[in-house]
């Protein structure tokens, strides 16, 4: 017996030709097996019990209504089950397949996820599809609903907040232009073969140059290991050959894309979603590979270092960028920049993920405005590290209504500024600010924010949003208890 259905909703799945799904918010009624189990087996661990009570609120279903059809399609898995499964995934840093196996093997985890005893656990691909379909919009709404619930219960403190930035690494290997060119040429050949198998551009040639580019990529690595004086010239020659091969494959791919699009226009409504997806993948890959070829020629042949704001470090995650944060172990990281703002209780009251390495200072005032809107009052004190230390930032925060702004200035302060920064209250707030680094370390270590497993900027924001939602669930549930 299904308890509730969506009252309204749109059909966003029609955009890509997929079948609609119908929202199911809660699970079926408990089975007979639950009634005959002994009491110790029915108990949940203290943390899961507190989180379970916190998630038992209809407001957490609302962000998902617009992504499912109101009446048509197959019923989805219960959203309450999905939310609890995602909490366990990020709380214990499990993949989708291990997560489903662990829930199927554990009575307590199955009860926590509202899976009836003897019932089937949702398939891992179902969780993946819901996560990518609803994306950033749904998880942002979930975080807003959770903080609103905490504010209503008067456990969300915003008397003083602290901010810091970190790097969320993308799921990429260390980027080398020669390997990116080789992988891109090989993938173009594979995608062209799939297009022909789907009946698109069957007579348009695209030569498979996989062996040629991989041989040259290996030669680049072997040449760099040598110690003679001519290795630089050989590396330049090999990279120039790789660039020429890549550009030849891109020209042929453009012809395949042009003829494939013509065939899709001829098919009209008979064209399948897979055919359209292959053409889109070919277009995006050829564009990204062209950028890699340009930056290879610019760096190796012209001797000019490409700008980090536009440099491509991955073919499957083109939004990832090289970011220098000054760490000794990792001077350069590849991914996205995230800002975390937490309060005295360790609740993350605001976060944002940006592409590249934008400056820290302009991100602080918008974050404080969002916190003010959520909590209903302006934080009394705001502190951050030296990267935010600008007079313009202090003026913006005071214009919002912040009473105490504690931001150490960049560079060497003058005499009046040194007097301010040497005050006991200023130093005390600066020492308290360092706890934000521990909060970021906890979020990375315990909730998966160290590396995003979803590609693209929207994927990184979705991934980090789920990790912060799980983190705040644990914190707020403890405060409510």
Order of alpha helices (4+ residues) and beta strands (2+ residues): beta-alpha-alpha-alpha-beta-alpha-alpha-alpha-alpha-beta-alpha-alpha-alpha-alpha-beta-beta-beta-alpha-beta-alpha-beta-alpha-alpha-alpha-alpha
